[in-house]
Amino acid sequence: MSNIFWSDLAKQDYWNNIDFLLDKWTPKEATNFINKVETYLHIIAKNPKTFSETKYKNTHSIPVLPQITLFYRIVDENTIELVRFWNNKKDPKKLNI
């Protein structure tokens, strides 16, 4: 099972998305997001190559919600880095990976 660590940007994105969901929606939607992330982290830890590869080196993506995509990097066979929780409405040219 791989170890997962969070980049500073991933942490910031994650909490910003939760804050947005709590502000504009309800705690139910925020909880749904948190639960989905937890589920995907368990899958990634067991099999990092499960989800789609991207154009970025060693980087894969998961659509956590229709509006939010998780990007993660396979650092080595035992290490996964969560890179970004990207809001899909943002300009993809501004995605820093």
N, C-alpha and C positions, 0 to 999 in steps of 0.2 A: 504494500500500500504506500502510495506517495505522500510526502509531506506537502502541505499547501501553505504558502505564505502570501500575504496581501501587500501589494505595492501601496505607497502612500496615496496615489491617485485612486486606486480601487477602493480603499477605505473611505476616502472623501466622496467618491461617486456613490458608494453604497448608502452612506448616511444621508447624503443629499436626496437620493431617491426615496428613502424612507420618510424624510421630512416632507418632501413634496406630496407623497401619498397621504400622509397624516393631515397635511394642510388642505389639500384639494379634494381628497376622497374620504375614506373612513379607515379606522383601525383594521377593519377586516381586510382591505386591500393591502395595507402595509404588512399585515401578518401573512397573507398569501405570498407576497414577494419574498419575505424572509424565509418562509417554509420552502418555497421553490429553490431559493439559493442553497439552502442546507441540503436539499435532496440532490441537486446537481453537484455540490461539493463532494458528497459521498461517492457519486458515480465517477467523478474525475479522479478522486484519490485511488479508486480501484482500477480504473482503466482510462488513463489520460487521453488516449487517442479516439475515444468514443465519438466526440463531436467534430463538427466540420473544421477542416483546415482553412486558414485564411491566406492572404497574399503576404502576410508578415511571417518572418522566419520562426519556425517552431510554435506558432501561435494558432489557437483554435478559438471558435466562438460558439456560444449557446444563446438562443433567444429565450431569456428568462421569462419575459412578458413580451407582448407584441411591441411595446414601446422601449424595452431595455434589453440590450445584448451584453452578455458577459464575455470578455476576451481574456484568455489565459495562455500562458507560455509554459511549454514543457522545457524546463531548464536542464534536467537530466532524468535518468530513469527513476529517481527517488524524490524529485523536487518539482513542484508546480508553483508558478507565480500567477496570482490573479492580477491582471493588468488594469482593466477598466470595466466599469458597468456603464456602458454607453447608451445615452438617450438617442434612439433612432431618428428622432426629429431634428437632431443637430446636423450641421454640415459635416459629411463624412471626411472632407478634406482637413478638418480640424482634429480628427482623431489622432492622438499622439500615442503611438505604440513603439 
